[in-house]
Structure formats: structure tokens, C-alpha cells
Amino acid sequence: MPLILLLAAVSAAPDLPIAPPPRPAVPPGIDPALADWTPRPAVGKAEPWERMTDKDWIDPRFRDMNTGPFLNCTMQYPLGKGRETIYKATVVRVGAKDEFAAVFDRSTMRVSAAWAGGYLNHSDRRFGLLNTPTPKGEMLFANAAGPGWADPNGTWDAPKPFTAPLRKEWAKYRGLYVHGSRVVFSYTVNGRDVLESVALGATKSGKQVPLRTIEVQPGTAAVTPAPARVRNNTPAREIKSPLPVQIVEPFENEAVSVKGNSLADLTKGGPKRWGDPIVTQLVRGKPAGAFAVDTLTIPYKNRFGALFFCTGVDFLKDGRIAMCTCHGDVWLVTVDEKEGTCSWQRYATGLYHPLGLKVVDGKVVVLERGQLTRLHDLNADGEADFYECVSNDWHTGAGEHSYDTCLETDPEGNFYFFKTGDTHLPSGGTLIRVTKDGAKAEVFCTGFRHPIGMGMSPTGVLTGADQEGNWMPATRIDQYRKGGFYGDMRGHHRATPPTTYNNPLCWLPREVDNSAGGQVWVPKGAFGPLAGLPLHLSYGRCRPYVLLRQELSDGSAQGGVAGLGIQFLSGVCRGRFGPDGNLYACGLNGWQTAAQADGCLQRVRYTGQPLDVATGLEVRGNVLKLTFARPLDPKSIAVTDNYRCAWWNYRWSGEYGSKRWKPSDPTAEGQDDVPVQSATLSTDGRTLELTFAALKPVMQMQVGYNVKAADGAAVTGSVVLTINSTK
């Protein structure tokens, strides 16, 4: 299930790892020892977390979270008898006690509305993540959305609604500076640099009022700003001077006294806002077979009321961990192995549903909803002062379930991410590529429902996973190609609707992964026999799998997954390998997930013990080859009763998900057993060759095995795969 239907309630979040949830009951008549490797019908009692409903996701904690002096969001305010929506909004606090607030439109470079007596109202639904905030206070003024400046020809006409920015030659948003409680917007108009801020001022009679200050930097172009508060059809004032110009505009009909420095003085880095780091315990897990799982304890309870639904992770050059959370924070984490501690420094906040993070050229880049943001610490105090807009050139709608998810870069430095939902907009339901310099954003491929996981190999192989639902008969893992279509007809964006889709790398049944996260490639020299292979992370089941890929002659691929026997504290959606060669995975609690905590940051270490898992897969003719991490026992593998195999298909339709349908009779519900005819071992001693009466393209197959390693140890498990071709 998707992140969009995010998120199941948690009571008190644990500070230390606790036991994983119990395994599902074994169906009657099946030996418990064989339960992991015997294919099961799609029946059985759902787990409690699979039966949750809306009432389980009501959570008011986001109301009390300190989100800093601004909040990026999509927001609405009253206008006449209706409401106006600002799709790429930044709402700023004005005054130490939230005396006022104002909303700046990053698509049009305009202060669109202001109010007195509070900040924002937030919804409690789905942890506050299905939230279009509204003003908390009395409106001072409200404008219909529109350009904040005239275009180069002196006109004001622009396509509505403003779900995407104005043309770049007209206006371009560069980012915002934070200096204490002040927020300064930076953008260009007709190629001329502009700084703008809203802050608390006073009239000559001493009354507190919000003031808008604009500083137009030197340039030759004439520019014309629209007044923030339109009074009596006040005409716009054209600025022709090539010299710097400052405009101070009160939102009240009274003269004001102007004090303070130039806005440019506020763009050089300000004082620390969040204080010293929060220190927690590093809990080292006990080795269990080939792996040990350490927990970097999250400060769930903290002085900011910050929530830790963790959605992105990467590493700075000095080894510090950068991690973002769904409610808008970026944290820098320093691990002290000797002391056994983790220090959490709040680096940035106020971001809009950041669901992806990547360190590029030593800078933290975060994917917000509607914007790719690069964070700069201008004065090296451990906190971001400049939130640079790398790009925001795609459309952002107001759909509750419309997120921008994941963030990966290819070997050339281009960025990739999904734009989910809002399929009525040109970029809805697509995978977007943005050039490294941010100059160009384009649709790379289409047809996505609500994917929350992606991966990029060192050589540029781009993978991802979408979730079971409408037009998605089951969770699917894909290897993407430019121009491809990946299933959701609502987001095909073609003149002629497609009649089929690009085949996935593999489908996944619900009991393996009901909601997929991302993929991560194991570096050379790490994780023993898994080096160079991709791992797949399950958000729903809170587990990692090894992802097995077979390249096909037409340039596509097919494959499957095999479990690694690891359970995380939360629904893992992102993973990165650190400079220490270990896997760091972060995740969050949510809709239909076995998560036990709001979020997690955990480390997987390879112990060097034997790893009894398939590391390679190949289908040729009627033979399925599975390569294992260590030599197998020839005698045990030759016994055909040591295998249980079944296959089934799904139906691709607008219905939610799909039942299983027999390949032997497409009109019959269920699955077919596929007996192994013979089993042999290749000369390498590690490759199991299973021969069947006939293999053919099938959407889902499960191959279970209960054999022995060459040293007599049990090797039991299964591979779930898709066969796209037997050639």
C-alpha cells in the first residue's frame, strides 16, 4: 500500500529495538518447518496492522511541532465566498508570538495573503500528512493568485492555475535565506535580482504591523511589482532606475517608521536556532547468522516536538549521516563508535514532505513536494542558512495523496524522482529527470500510481517499485527505460492510450511485500557474496530482500527476490551504504506496515558467517538456475520432493489489485502447482538447475527449496520471481 495512504498510528515510540511482530500462522496441513518455502494460496487472516482504518491514523502531534520561521506547503485561504489555493506556498511567521503570518507564492513571486493572530491550522488526518493548512487568525488581505510582477513586456497575463512557475525569463525563484526569525526570499524578475521579506514593523503611532520589504538589485531592466494589498485599484509602480531600489510596504493604511539593515545583510548566515545536538544511544545488535542489525536510537521525544517519520538518508564527506523526515526536517547524525552514542543536530526544517535526500558535491539536496532544494550552511555552524531552489519547474497539485518521492542521481549527475497523483496535470504520475544544473526538468517515463521506492546502480541502471492498487494488480519492481509506460492508465500522458505496459522486473505477492520501498546496490567488497547485487527494501513488511536480475536480449530484464532474514523497526523505504561498508536503512510507520515505531535509522553489518540465499537467477527454456552463496550438497538437491513450486497470473485493470488466476485456466481463480522434474548441480557446486516439464512467461512464480549446504547445514527458503521470457 502506498505512502499516500500513509500511515498507521503508533503509541509511545520505543527508544530501543523491541521484538519483531509474530509470524503469520502456518496454514493447516503444512509443516511449520516448511512454511518459509512452501507457496501458499492468497488466503488467511490479516494481521492487525493490515486491518487499520482512518480512525487509527488520527494524530495531532504535528500541530505542536516547531517547524521554524517558515513552512513550505500547499495552502488555502478564504477569498470572497470561496477559497484560493497557493500550490507552491511558503508561509512565514511574523513576530515572536505569531502576531501575523503571510504567504509567499513561489510560482508567481507574490505575497498573496496575510492574517493576524496566529499561524496555521493543520489537519490531524494521517499524522498531519494529508494536510492543506489554512490561516489561523483574522485575514488582513487576500488576493486571487496571480503574478507578483509584470512580465518583460509589461503585461500580467499568465495561465491559471499556478501549479507551475512563471516562465523563467519572466521570474525565477532562487531560494530563501533564514537569519534568526527572518526569512528573505531571493528571485529574479526580467533577469534582475530581487530580495523580499515580510517582518514585524510599527506605525508612527506605535501600532505593530507586518511590513513587506523589497530590494531590487542593480540592473538595466525595468520591473513593475504588484502591490501586495490592492487598495482602490492602486496602480503598479514601475521601477526604471538601474540603481538599487528599496520598497517598504505596510499592509495597513498608516505611515510606518522604517528601521533595520538592508536585506542583503541577512543573506550571510545568522545565529544558531536549534542549539546543541541531542545525544542518544547506539545499540549494537547481536550477530544472527550473516548479519547484525544496530539501531541508531532516534530522539523521538525532543524539545522541538519534531516527528521522526524517516524518508531519506545519505552521507557527507566527513562521514556524518544526513537524514530527512516526512514532516519537514533534515538532521545530521554523528556516530561515536567508542562512546556508543549518536548525536542528532537539527540542520533544516520547514520543508514540504521531503521524501528523498541525496548528498551531491558535499551538499545536502532534498526532494520536497514541488521543489528540489539544496541546503547551504553559510557560516559553518551546523545549520542550513540558505535553502536554494535547484528546480521547481514541474506542476504541483493539491491532491491529498500527491507526493514527490525518492531521489537518485545517475553517473552524469542528473536527478530522478517520482511525481505521484495529480494525474490531471502534465507531470502527474510520472518519473521526472532534472539536469544536474537544474536548468531542465523533463518527464522520463509515465504510468505510475504511488511509488515510494527507487534505486540507481553505479552504472546507471534505474529501478523502482510501485504499489498494488488501481491499475496495479500487485506490487511491481521495474527497471526503467526512457519513454516507458508502467501500468497506471490515469497517468499514461499519451495521445493514444496504450493497450499494454512495459513488463516489470518482477511482481511481488502481498505476503512477500504489500508495499515496496527502494533499492540499493551493494558496493564491491561489501556484504561478502552479495557484493555488486541490488537489495530491495520492503516498506510494508519492514524487511530487505536480495533482488535477482536477468538481462534479456531486448534490453529489458526479469528477476525475483529472496529474503535475507532481517526485520527492521519501521517500514524501510531508503537505504545507503556508508563509508564503513555497512547498510544504513531508514523508514517510517504507516498504512499497512508492520512498523513498530514512528521511524527508524538502523545499520546492517555483515558478520562473515555463511549466507544461505540465492544470489543469481536465470531462466532458459525449461530450466531455472539459482546460484547460491556457498556450495550445496549434491545428494540433497537431487531429491525433487525437496522443492515446492507454484505459479499464477494477475489481471491488469482499473480495479484495486487482483486475485490470483491459474495459468492453466485464465478463468479459474487460484494457482497451479509446478512440479520439479529433475534437479542437478552445476560444476561450480553453487548453481542449482531445476528442470520443469514446461516453463513459460508467467507473472508470478514461487520456487521453494529445502536442501542442504555442502557442510550439511540446512538451506531453506524461496525465490519469488517473474518470467517474462524463456529465451
C-alpha positions in Angstrom: 0.0 0.0 0.0 1.3 3.4 -0.8 2.8 6.1 1.2 -0.1 8.3 0.2 -2.5 6.4 2.3 0.2 6.9 4.9 0.3 6.0 8.0 -0.8 4.0 11.0 -0.8 5.3 14.4 1.8 4.5 17.0 1.5 4.8 20.7 4.7 5.6 22.6 7.6 5.2 20.2 10.3 2.9 21.6 13.8 4.2 22.3 15.3 0.8 21.9 14.6 -2.0 19.5 11.9 -4.5 20.5 10.9 -7.9 19.3 9.5 -8.1 15.8 5.8 -8.9 15.4 4.9 -12.6 15.4 5.0 -14.5 12.1 1.6 -15.3 10.5 0.1 -18.6 11.5 1.0 -21.5 9.3 -2.0 -22.7 7.2 -3.5 -26.1 8.4 -1.8 -29.2 7.0 1.6 -27.5 6.3 4.7 -28.5 8.3 5.9 -25.3 10.2 9.4 -26.2 9.2 8.4 -25.8 5.5 6.3 -22.7 6.0 9.0 -20.3 4.6 9.5 -22.2 1.4 6.1 -23.6 0.6 3.9 -21.4 -1.7 0.7 -20.5 0.0 -2.7 -19.5 -1.5 -3.7 -15.9 -1.2 -5.9 -16.6 1.9 -5.5 -16.2 5.6 -6.3 -13.9 8.4 -4.9 -10.4 8.0 -2.5 -9.0 10.6 -3.9 -6.2 12.9 -1.9 -3.6 11.1 -3.5 -4.7 7.8 -7.0 -4.0 9.2 -6.4 -0.4 10.3 -8.9 2.3 9.2 -8.9 6.1 9.2 -9.6 6.4 12.9 -6.3 4.7 13.6 -4.4 7.4 11.8 -5.7 10.5 13.6 -2.7 12.1 15.3 -2.5 15.8 16.4 1.3 15.9 17.1 2.2 17.9 14.0 0.2 20.8 15.5 2.8 21.1 18.2 5.9 20.6 16.1 8.2 23.7 15.9 8.6 24.0 12.1 10.8 27.1 12.4 10.2 30.6 10.9 8.6 29.3 7.7 6.7 26.3 6.3 6.7 25.2 2.6 3.3 23.7 1.7 0.3 23.8 -0.5 -2.2 26.0 1.4 -5.6 27.6 1.1 -7.1 30.8 2.4 -10.6 32.4 2.2 -11.2 34.6 -0.8 -14.7 36.1 -1.2 -17.2 33.3 -0.9 -14.7 30.6 -1.7 -11.0 29.6 -1.2 -7.8 30.4 -3.1 -5.1 27.7 -3.4 -1.4 28.5 -3.5 0.3 25.4 -4.8 4.0 26.3 -4.1 3.5 28.3 -0.9 5.9 29.4 1.8 4.1 30.6 4.9 6.2 32.9 7.1 5.8 33.7 10.8 5.8 37.4 11.5 6.6 38.3 15.1 7.9 36.3 18.1 4.4 35.4 19.2 2.9 34.8 15.7 1.3 38.2 15.7 1.0 37.9 12.0 1.6 35.5 9.1 1.9 35.9 5.4 2.0 33.5 2.4 4.5 33.9 -0.5 3.8 32.2 -3.8 7.0 30.6 -5.2 5.3 30.2 -8.6 4.5 33.8 -9.1 6.8 35.8 -6.7 3.9 37.4 -4.8 2.9 37.9 -1.2 -0.7 36.6 -1.8 -2.3 37.0 1.6 -1.7 37.9 5.3 -3.5 37.5 8.5 -3.3 38.4 12.2 -3.5 36.5 15.4 -1.9 33.1 14.6 0.0 30.9 12.2 -1.6 27.8 10.6 -4.4 25.3 11.2 -3.3 21.7 10.5 -5.3 18.6 9.9 -4.9 15.6 12.2 -5.7 13.1 9.5 -3.0 10.6 8.6 -0.4 12.1 11.1 -1.0 15.6 9.5 0.4 14.4 6.2 -3.0 14.7 4.3 -2.8 18.4 5.2 -3.6 21.5 3.3 -3.2 24.1 6.0 -5.3 27.2 6.4 -4.8 30.6 8.2 -5.2 30.6 11.9 -6.3 34.1 12.5 -8.1 37.1 11.0 -7.4 37.9 7.4 -5.7 41.3 6.7 -6.0 40.8 3.0 -6.3 38.1 0.4 -5.6 38.2 -3.3 -6.5 35.9 -6.2 -3.4 34.0 -7.2 -1.5 36.0 -9.9 1.9 37.3 -11.0 3.7 39.4 -8.4 5.5 41.3 -11.2 4.8 42.4 -14.8 6.4 40.3 -17.5 9.2 41.8 -19.7 6.6 43.3 -22.0 4.8 45.0 -19.0 1.8 42.6 -19.1 0.3 40.4 -16.4 -1.3 37.6 -18.3 -0.3 34.0 -17.3 -2.0 30.6 -17.5 -4.0 29.6 -14.5 -4.0 27.8 -12.1 -0.4 28.5 -11.0 0.5 24.8 -10.4 3.9 25.5 -12.1 6.1 28.6 -12.1 6.0 31.5 -14.4 8.3 31.5 -17.4 12.0 31.7 -16.4 12.7 34.8 -18.4 9.8 36.5 -16.5 10.5 35.3 -12.9 12.6 32.6 -11.4 12.7 31.6 -7.7 16.2 31.1 -6.4 15.5 30.2 -2.8 15.3 31.6 0.7 17.6 32.7 3.5 17.0 32.2 7.2 18.5 34.6 9.6 17.2 34.1 13.1 13.5 34.6 12.8 13.7 36.4 9.5 13.0 34.8 6.1 14.4 36.5 3.0 13.2 35.4 -0.5 15.6 35.5 -3.4 14.4 35.5 -7.0 14.9 37.2 -10.4 12.4 39.3 -12.4 13.2 40.0 -16.0 16.7 38.9 -15.2 17.1 41.4 -12.3 17.9 40.1 -8.8 15.3 40.8 -6.1 15.2 40.2 -2.3 12.0 40.3 -0.4 10.9 39.8 3.2 7.9 40.2 5.5 8.7 41.2 9.1 7.2 42.9 12.1 7.2 46.7 11.9 5.4 49.6 13.6 3.4 52.6 12.5 4.4 56.1 13.7 1.7 55.8 16.3 3.4 52.6 17.7 1.0 50.0 16.4 2.6 46.7 15.3 2.1 45.8 11.7 3.6 43.4 9.1 5.9 45.1 6.6 6.8 43.9 3.2 10.3 45.0 2.1 11.6 44.6 -1.4 15.1 45.3 -2.6 15.7 45.4 -6.3 19.3 44.9 -7.1 21.2 46.9 -9.8 20.3 46.1 -13.4 19.1 47.6 -16.7 15.6 46.0 -16.9 12.6 48.0 -15.8 10.5 46.0 -13.4 7.0 46.5 -12.0 5.9 44.9 -8.8 2.2 44.3 -8.0 1.2 45.8 -4.6 0.7 43.1 -2.0 -2.5 44.7 -0.7 -4.5 46.2 -3.5 -6.4 49.4 -2.4 -8.8 51.3 -4.6 -7.2 49.9 -7.7 -3.8 51.2 -6.8 -1.7 51.2 -10.0 1.5 49.2 -10.0 4.7 51.3 -9.8 7.3 50.7 -12.5 10.9 50.8 -11.4 13.2 52.1 -14.1 16.3 53.0 -12.1 19.3 50.9 -12.7 20.4 51.5 -9.1 19.4 49.5 -6.1 15.8 50.3 -5.0 14.2 49.5 -1.7 10.4 49.5 -1.2 8.8 49.2 2.2 5.0 48.4 2.0 2.8 48.3 5.1 -0.3 46.1 5.0 -2.2 48.8 6.9 -3.3 52.3 5.8 -0.9 54.1 8.1 2.6 55.5 7.7 5.4 53.4 9.2 8.7 54.1 10.7 11.4 52.1 9.0 14.4 50.7 10.9 16.9 47.9 10.3 19.6 46.9 7.9 19.4 46.0 4.2 18.0 42.6 3.4 21.4 41.7 1.8 22.8 41.8 5.3 20.5 38.9 6.2 21.9 36.6 3.5 25.3 35.9 5.1 24.3 33.3 7.7 22.8 34.0 11.0 22.9 32.7 14.6 22.1 29.1 15.5 18.5 28.4 16.0 18.3 24.9 17.3 21.1 24.6 19.9 23.3 21.7 20.7 22.8 18.2 19.3 20.6 15.7 21.0 22.6 12.6 22.1 21.1 9.1 22.1 22.4 5.6 22.4 23.9 3.4 19.6 22.5 0.0 20.3 24.7 -2.8 18.7 22.7 -5.8 17.7 23.8 -9.3 18.4 25.0 -11.2 15.3 22.4 -13.6 14.0 23.8 -15.6 11.2 25.3 -13.5 8.4 24.1 -10.1 9.7 23.8 -8.0 12.8 21.4 -5.0 13.0 22.4 -1.9 15.0 19.9 0.8 16.0 20.9 4.4 15.9 18.3 5.4 18.6 16.1 8.2 17.4 15.2 11.1 19.8 11.5 10.5 19.4 10.9 12.9 22.4 12.7 16.1 21.8 12.5 19.8 22.7 11.2 20.8 19.2 8.2 18.4 19.2 9.8 17.1 16.0 8.4 13.9 14.5 10.7 11.2 13.1 8.9 9.6 10.1 12.2 9.0 8.3 12.3 9.2 4.5 15.8 9.8 3.1 19.4 9.1 4.1 22.9 9.7 2.7 26.4 10.5 3.9 28.5 13.7 4.0 32.2 13.5 3.1 33.2 13.6 6.7 31.1 10.5 7.5 28.1 12.3 9.1 24.7 10.9 8.2 22.1 13.3 6.7 18.5 12.2 7.1 15.2 13.8 6.3 11.8 13.3 7.8 8.4 13.4 6.3 7.2 16.4 8.4 10.0 18.6 7.1 13.3 18.2 9.0 16.8 17.4 7.9 19.1 16.0 10.7 22.8 15.5 10.7 23.9 12.4 12.8 27.3 11.8 14.1 28.1 8.3 15.4 30.7 7.8 18.1 31.6 4.2 18.0 33.9 4.3 21.0 31.3 6.0 23.3 28.4 4.2 21.7 26.4 7.4 21.1 24.6 9.2 18.3 24.5 13.0 18.1 21.5 14.5 16.3 21.9 18.1 15.0 18.8 19.7 13.6 20.1 21.1 10.3 17.0 22.3 8.5 13.2 22.4 8.9 10.1 23.8 7.3 10.4 21.7 4.2 7.4 20.3 2.4 7.1 16.5 2.7 10.7 15.8 1.9 10.7 12.2 0.7 14.1 11.9 -0.8 17.6 13.0 0.1 21.0 12.8 -1.7 24.4 14.4 -1.0 25.8 15.9 -4.2 29.2 17.6 -4.3 29.2 17.8 -0.5 25.8 19.5 -0.2 22.5 18.0 1.0 19.9 18.0 -1.7 16.3 17.3 -0.6 13.3 16.5 -2.7 10.3 18.4 -1.4 6.8 18.3 -2.8 7.2 20.7 -5.7 10.8 21.6 -5.4 14.4 20.2 -5.4 16.2 22.1 -2.7 19.9 22.3 -2.0 20.9 23.3 1.6 23.8 25.6 2.4 25.4 26.2 5.8 26.9 29.7 5.1 28.7 30.2 8.4 29.7 26.6 9.2 27.6 26.4 12.4 25.9 23.1 11.6 22.6 24.6 10.5 21.3 25.5 7.0 21.0 29.2 6.2 20.2 29.2 2.5 17.5 26.9 1.0 18.4 27.0 -2.6 15.9 26.1 -5.3 17.7 23.8 -7.7 14.5 23.4 -9.7 10.7 23.6 -9.3 9.7 23.6 -12.9 7.1 20.8 -12.7 3.4 21.0 -11.7 2.3 20.6 -8.1 -1.4 20.0 -7.4 -3.5 20.0 -4.3 -4.3 16.3 -4.1 -4.0 14.9 -0.6 -2.1 11.8 -1.9 0.1 13.7 -4.4 3.7 13.5 -3.3 7.2 13.8 -4.9 9.1 10.7 -3.8 12.6 9.3 -3.9 15.7 11.0 -5.1 18.6 9.4 -7.1 21.3 10.6 -9.4 22.9 8.9 -12.4 26.6 8.8 -13.2 26.3 12.1 -15.1 24.7 13.8 -12.0 21.1 14.1 -13.3 18.4 13.8 -10.7 15.4 11.3 -10.8 12.2 11.2 -8.8 8.5 10.3 -9.0 5.6 12.8 -9.1 2.7 10.8 -7.8 -1.0 11.6 -8.0 -2.5 14.7 -9.7 -2.6 12.8 -13.0 -4.8 15.6 -14.5 -1.6 17.7 -14.6 1.2 17.2 -17.2 3.6 15.8 -14.7 1.3 13.7 -12.5 2.0 10.0 -12.3 5.4 10.4 -14.0 9.1 9.8 -13.3 10.9 13.2 -13.8 14.6 13.8 -14.7 16.2 17.1 -13.8 19.6 18.0 -15.1 22.4 18.4 -12.6 22.4 22.2 -13.0 18.6 22.3 -12.6 18.1 24.0 -15.9 15.8 21.4 -17.4 13.1 19.2 -15.9 11.5 16.6 -18.2 9.2 13.6 -18.0 11.4 10.4 -18.3 8.6 7.8 -18.3 5.0 7.5 -17.2 2.2 5.4 -15.8 2.8 5.5 -12.0 0.4 5.1 -9.2 2.1 5.9 -5.9 5.7 4.6 -5.9 7.8 5.4 -2.9 11.0 3.5 -3.8 13.8 3.9 -6.3 17.4 2.8 -6.8 20.3 3.6 -9.1 23.2 1.3 -9.8 26.8 2.7 -10.2 26.5 2.1 -13.9 23.2 4.0 -14.3 20.6 1.1 -14.1 17.5 2.9 -12.7 15.0 0.7 -10.8 11.9 1.4 -8.7 8.7 -0.1 -7.3 5.0 0.8 -7.5 2.2 -0.3 -5.1 -0.7 -2.6 -5.6 -3.9 -0.7 -6.3 -5.9 0.6 -9.2 -4.1 -0.4 -12.4 -1.5 -2.2 -10.3 -2.6 -5.8 -9.8 0.3 -6.4 -7.4 3.4 -4.6 -6.2 5.9 -4.4 -9.1 9.6 -3.8 -9.3 10.8 -2.2 -12.5 13.9 -1.4 -14.4 13.0 1.9 -16.1 13.6 2.9 -19.7 13.1 6.4 -21.1 9.6 6.7 -22.7 8.3 3.6 -21.0 4.8 3.1 -19.6 4.5 1.3 -16.3 0.8 0.5 -15.8 -1.4 3.3 -14.4 -3.7 4.3 -17.3 -4.6 7.5 -15.4 -1.1 8.8 -15.9 -0.1 7.5 -19.3 0.2 11.0 -20.9 -0.1 9.8 -24.5 -2.2 11.0 -27.4 -3.2 7.4 -28.0 -3.9 5.3 -24.8 -1.6 2.3 -24.5 -3.0 -1.2 -24.6 -0.3 -2.7 -22.5 2.7 -1.8 -20.3 6.4 -2.3 -20.1 6.9 -5.6 -18.2 8.2 -5.4 -14.7 11.4 -6.9 -13.5 9.2 -8.8 -11.1 5.8 -8.8 -9.4 5.6 -9.4 -5.7 2.6 -11.1 -3.9 1.3 -9.3 -0.8 2.7 -11.8 1.7 6.2 -11.0 0.4 5.8 -7.2 0.0 2.5 -5.5 0.3 4.1 -2.1 -0.1 7.5 -1.6 -1.6 10.4 0.7 -0.7 13.5 1.4 -2.7 16.6 -0.5 -3.9 20.2 -0.1 -3.0 23.3 -1.6 -4.7 25.8 -3.4 -2.5 29.3 -1.9 -3.2 32.2 -4.0 -4.3 33.9 -5.6 -1.3 30.9 -5.3 1.0 28.5 -8.0 2.3 30.5 -10.9 1.0 28.7 -12.8 -1.7 26.1 -10.0 -2.2 28.7 -7.6 -3.4 27.5 -5.8 -6.6 23.9 -7.0 -6.2 20.9 -4.8 -5.6 18.8 -5.1 -2.4 15.1 -4.4 -2.3 13.6 -2.8 0.8 10.0 -3.6 1.9 8.1 -0.7 3.5 5.1 -2.9 4.3 7.0 -5.9 5.7 9.9 -4.0 7.2 12.4 -6.4 5.6 15.2 -6.4 3.0 15.5 -8.8 0.1 18.2 -9.6 -2.4 17.0 -8.6 -5.8 18.0 -11.0 -8.6 18.1 -9.8 -12.2 18.5 -11.5 -15.5 19.2 -9.2 -18.5 17.2 -10.2 -21.6 18.2 -9.9 -25.3 15.8 -7.0 -25.9 17.5 -4.8 -23.3 14.8 -5.5 -20.7 15.1 -7.7 -17.6 13.4 -10.2 -15.4 14.0 -11.4 -11.9 12.9 -12.1 -8.4 13.6 -11.6 -4.7 14.8 -13.8 -1.8 14.6 -12.8 1.8 17.6 -12.0 4.0 16.0 -12.8 7.3 16.2 -9.3 8.7 13.4 -7.3 10.4 13.6 -3.5 10.8 11.8 -1.4 13.4 9.9 0.6 10.7 8.8 0.5 7.1 12.2 0.8 5.4 11.9 2.9 2.2 15.5 4.2 1.7 19.0 2.6 2.1 22.6 3.8 1.5 25.9 2.1 2.1 28.1 4.1 4.3 31.9 4.7 4.1 32.3 1.8 6.6 30.8 -0.6 4.1 27.6 -1.2 6.2 24.0 -0.7 5.0 22.1 2.2 6.7 18.3 2.0 6.3 15.7 4.4 7.3 11.9 4.1 7.4 8.6 5.2 8.8 5.4 3.9 10.2 2.3 3.9 8.0 -0.5 2.4 6.2 -0.4 -1.4 6.2 3.1 -1.8 7.6 4.5 -4.0 10.3 6.4 -1.0 11.7 6.7 -0.7 15.5 7.9 2.9 15.7 7.3 6.2 14.0 10.6 5.8 12.2 14.0 4.2 12.3 17.6 4.5 11.4 19.3 1.2 11.5 22.6 -0.3 10.4 23.2 -3.7 9.0 26.7 -5.3 9.4 27.9 -8.4 7.6 29.4 -10.8 10.1 31.2 -13.1 7.6 29.1 -16.1 8.6 27.6 -18.3 5.8 24.8 -16.7 3.9 22.3 -19.3 2.6 20.5 -17.2 0.0 20.2 -17.2 -3.8 22.5 -14.7 -5.4 21.7 -15.3 -9.1 18.8 -16.3 -11.3 18.4 -17.4 -14.9 15.6 -18.9 -16.9 16.5 -20.7 -20.2 14.0 -23.0 -21.9 12.5 -25.3 -19.3 15.4 -24.8 -16.8 15.5 -22.4 -13.9 19.0 -21.8 -12.5 19.5 -20.5 -9.0 23.0 -19.7 -7.9 23.7 -19.7 -4.1 26.3 -18.0 -1.9 28.1 -21.2 -1.0 28.4 -24.8 -2.3 25.4 -27.1 -1.9 25.1 -30.8 -1.1 24.6 -32.8 -4.4 22.7 -35.6 -2.7 20.0 -33.4 -1.1 19.5 -31.2 -4.1 18.7 -34.2 -6.4 15.6 -35.1 -4.4 12.6 -33.5 -6.2 10.4 -33.7 -3.1 12.7 -31.0 -1.6 11.1 -28.4 -3.8 7.6 -26.8 -3.8 6.8 -24.6 -6.8 3.6 -22.8 -7.9 2.7 -20.0 -10.3 -0.2 -17.7 -11.1 -1.1 -14.6 -13.1 -2.8 -11.3 -12.2 -5.3 -9.2 -14.1 -4.4 -5.7 -15.1 -7.4 -3.5 -14.7 -8.7 -0.3 -13.1 -9.9 -2.4 -10.2 -7.9 -2.3 -6.9 -5.3 -5.1 -7.1 -6.0 -8.5 -8.5 -6.9 -12.0 -7.4 -4.6 -14.9 -8.4 -5.6 -16.6 -11.7 -4.4 -20.0 -12.9 -2.1 -20.1 -15.9 -3.7 -23.4 -16.8 -7.2 -21.8 -17.0 -7.3 -18.0 -17.1 -10.9 -18.1 -16.0 -10.2 -20.1 -12.8 -9.1 -18.4 -9.6 -6.1 -19.8 -7.8 -2.6 -21.0 -8.6 -1.1 -24.1 -10.3 1.5 -26.3 -8.7 4.6 -26.7 -10.9 6.4 -29.9 -10.1 10.2 -30.1 -10.5 11.1 -32.8 -13.0 14.8 -33.1 -12.0 17.4 -31.1 -10.1 21.2 -31.1 -10.7 24.2 -29.1 -9.6 26.5 -27.2 -11.9 30.2 -27.8 -11.8 30.7 -24.7 -9.7 28.8 -26.6 -6.9 26.7 -23.5 -6.2 24.2 -23.3 -9.1 21.1 -25.3 -8.7 19.5 -26.3 -12.1 15.8 -27.1 -11.8 14.1 -28.7 -14.9 10.4 -28.4 -15.4 8.0 -30.1 -17.9 7.5 -26.6 -19.4 8.3 -23.1 -18.4 6.5 -20.1 -20.0 6.1 -16.4 -19.4 4.1 -16.0 -16.1 3.5 -13.0 -13.9 4.3 -14.8 -10.6 6.2 -17.9 -9.6 7.4 -19.1 -6.3 10.2 -21.7 -6.0 10.7 -23.1 -2.5 13.6 -25.3 -1.6 14.6 -27.3 1.5 18.1 -28.6 0.8 21.5 -28.7 2.4 24.8 -26.9 2.0 27.9 -29.0 1.3 28.7 -28.9 5.0 25.3 -30.4 5.9 23.7 -27.1 7.1 20.0 -26.6 6.2 19.4 -24.3 3.3 15.7 -23.5 3.3 13.9 -20.6 1.6 12.2 -19.5 -1.5 12.6 -17.2 -4.5 9.6 -15.2 -5.8 10.1 -14.4 -9.5 8.5 -13.3 -12.8 9.2 -14.9 -16.1 8.9 -12.5 -19.0 10.9 -14.7 -21.4 12.4 -18.2 -21.5 14.7 -17.5 -24.4 
